[in-house]
Amino acid sequence: MSNSSDGEERPLDVIADSLDQSNISCNYLDLENVKETLPNINGKLCALPFNIHSLAAKFNQLKDIISSLKENNITVHCILLCETFLNEQNSTIFNIDGYDFVYKNRSKGSRGGVAIYILKSLTYIMREDLAINVENEFESIFVEIKNT
């Protein structure tokens, strides 16, 4: 746990300290090596982040990636997306079998947006208390996974 120069705890340092001790592995993977790397996670929570840069334009490609991983017995628990470019008219049509879909769109404009696909077998709660949203600049979603 870290303290500031005035002796007070700093929350971000507390989080960083706990992450350093948590045995978390976070590596960049491309499509060629993801199938070789992910089977080695054995029982750990598997989250795949993507800067999707338009979910509508890349939805079929995303489904193909998930199908390919399933065929190789790789379970992806959460798919984290940024830059979804969704809006209220189209955000409910991008479902993937076996996953819940939660999202936060920009209320104005055609860019931005974040989303998470969460494996239906997981129990989770939305954590609105942690979300930071700045109109037309920044969106965030937080969920707390209760079981893995």
Secondary structure, DSSP 8 states (H G I E B T S, - for coil): --B-TTS-B-HHHHHHHHHHTTT-------HHHHHHHGGGGTTS--EEEEE-S-HHHHHHHHHHHHHHHHHTT----EEEEE-----TTTTTS---TTEEEEEE--SSSSS--EEEEEETTS-EEE-GGG---BTTTB----EEE---
